[in-house]
Amino acid sequence: MAHEDGDLYHAALIALLEGVWGDGFLSPGGPAEIARLVADHDLSGAAVLDIGCGAGGVDIALVRDHGAGFVSGVDVEDTVLAHARMRIAEAGLSDRIGLAKVAPGPLPFPPQSFDVVFSKDSIVHIPDKHALMADAWRLLKPGGWFIASDWLIGHDDTPSPEMAAYIAAEGLDFGMASAGRYRDALAKAGFVEVTTQSRNDWYRVTARQELARMRGPWRETAAAAVGPDFVDHNIDIWERMIVVLDKGEHCPTHIRGRKPG
Ligand SMILES: C[S@@+](CC[C@H](N)C(=O)[O-])C[C@H]1O[C@@H](n2cnc3c(N)ncnc32)[C@H](O)[C@@H]1O
């Protein structure tokens, strides 16, 4: 659903998602989920690329909580990038995080620019997982890690009617793929130690808590900011999402692989 500013992630959607997921976040879990994704990887001083940086919260967490040396955040939309710049300035981290608008496709950085290629719930918008992983391989230094979370589908068949209805309700350009497709894309690019770890159990519980909050007193606060119809539209999305989380067809997943060297 493109909005008056022309972006899929328009100002009202950013306001609503930040209200549910926290300032700077357009995906669930906040800094705690970033920490689970980083796990025991040492990011101190690392040059990190963040694909689909959104509203900047991920990049702030990577620097502030994990000591990344410099994060280069890229995104395809102006509205999220303007918002991210504001959040990053607010956090006093403009000297540690650089943002760039990019076109979909190969990213405009020289080979071997990064120690870590990171992404949180954005690759769902990039249909060609094999091309993306090949580009991540090109951009990583030998020994570097690809570390991502993303919204996967439980299979590569036609989505069930419930899944199709959920995807249509989101109104975003989802190009979902299975964990097998992600692992194949990473392996074909040359990555080793490839793993995928479903976060479905965690998000089934968390999404219910989010929905309860959206239906509670928070609804009035959000309605004052973005209008009651838009809040109710998102409550409908969450209801549909919980159905497909319960079926295991919607699978938030952690994905990792190492470039040998
Ligand atoms: C669900 S949001 C996640 C944002 C952020 N990573 C977070 O976790 O808060 C997905 C983001 O991916 C961006 N995006 C969509 N297509 C993209 C592409 N081809 N390359 C990079 N980013 C893209 C969107 O504009 C949006 O900001």
The ligand as an SDF file (V2000), in Angstrom:
LIG
                    3D

 27 29  0  0  0  0  0  0  0  0999 V2000
   10.7960   -4.6750    7.8690 C   0  0  0  0  0  0  0  0  0  0  0  0
   11.8390   -3.3190    7.4910 S   0  0  0  0  0  0  0  0  0  0  0  0
   13.2220   -3.6810    8.5620 C   0  0  0  0  0  0  0  0  0  0  0  0
   14.0950   -2.4870    8.8330 C   0  0  0  0  0  0  0  0  0  0  0  0
   15.2060   -2.7130    9.8500 C   0  0  0  0  0  0  0  0  0  0  0  0
   16.1610   -3.6900    9.3750 N   0  0  0  0  0  0  0  0  0  0  0  0
   14.6500   -3.1320   11.1760 C   0  0  0  0  0  0  0  0  0  0  0  0
   14.8060   -4.3170   11.5360 O   0  0  0  0  0  0  0  0  0  0  0  0
   14.0830   -2.2950   11.8640 O   0  0  0  0  0  0  0  0  0  0  0  0
   12.4570   -3.7000    5.8560 C   0  0  0  0  0  0  0  0  0  0  0  0
   13.3290   -2.6200    5.2350 C   0  0  0  0  0  0  0  0  0  0  0  0
   13.8990   -3.1430    4.0240 O   0  0  0  0  0  0  0  0  0  0  0  0
   13.9550   -2.1000    3.0740 C   0  0  0  0  0  0  0  0  0  0  0  0
   14.1260   -2.6720    1.7070 N   0  0  0  0  0  0  0  0  0  0  0  0
   13.1900   -3.0990    0.8420 C   0  0  0  0  0  0  0  0  0  0  0  0
   13.7660   -3.5470   -0.3030 N   0  0  0  0  0  0  0  0  0  0  0  0
   15.1080   -3.4150   -0.1480 C   0  0  0  0  0  0  0  0  0  0  0  0
   16.2480   -3.6960   -0.9740 C   0  0  0  0  0  0  0  0  0  0  0  0
   16.1330   -4.2290   -2.1850 N   0  0  0  0  0  0  0  0  0  0  0  0
   17.4780   -3.4090   -0.4840 N   0  0  0  0  0  0  0  0  0  0  0  0
   17.6230   -2.8810    0.7630 C   0  0  0  0  0  0  0  0  0  0  0  0
   16.5790   -2.5920    1.5810 N   0  0  0  0  0  0  0  0  0  0  0  0
   15.3330   -2.8470    1.1490 C   0  0  0  0  0  0  0  0  0  0  0  0
   12.6460   -1.3610    3.3030 C   0  0  0  0  0  0  0  0  0  0  0  0
   12.6530   -0.0760    2.7200 O   0  0  0  0  0  0  0  0  0  0  0  0
   12.5780   -1.3510    4.8250 C   0  0  0  0  0  0  0  0  0  0  0  0
   13.2210   -0.2270    5.3620 O   0  0  0  0  0  0  0  0  0  0  0  0
  1  2  1  0
  2  3  1  0
  2 10  1  0
  3  4  1  0
  4  5  1  0
  5  6  1  0
  5  7  1  0
  7  8  2  0
  7  9  1  0
 10 11  1  0
 11 12  1  0
 11 26  1  0
 12 13  1  0
 13 14  1  0
 13 24  1  0
 14 15  1  0
 14 23  1  0
 15 16  2  0
 16 17  1  0
 17 18  1  0
 17 23  2  0
 18 19  1  0
 18 20  2  0
 20 21  1  0
 21 22  2  0
 22 23  1  0
 24 25  1  0
 24 26  1  0
 26 27  1  0
M  CHG  2   2   1   9  -1
M  END
$$$$
